[in-house]
Amino acid sequence: MQARRITMVPDTAVGVHTHNGPVFGSIESGSAIYQLRDEPELVLNPGDLFYEPADELIRFDAGPDGVTFLAYFPVTDGQEPLLEIVG
């Protein structure tokens, strides 16, 4: 398991992406816009949990105050978590 604290500046738009494995996370401060596939977008706030399935289209953008979150990546020996921007 790898864990990372990630901070994104206000209004950072990562865009649609995928991961090579699942991601579990929790928002520490600020807010994020989260959207899985074509489901409605959600605004995540401090204390909210999120899950990003492997190989699924995800949108995760920072809100107007930026966002800091903890992300947990279950990995196998020698595997590194990857994020791939889509289109």
Secondary structure, 3 states (H helix, E strand, C coil): CEEEEEEECCCCCCCEEEECCCEEEEEEEEEEEEEECCCCCEEECCCCEEEECCCCCEEEEEEEEEEEEEEEECCCCCCCCCEEECC
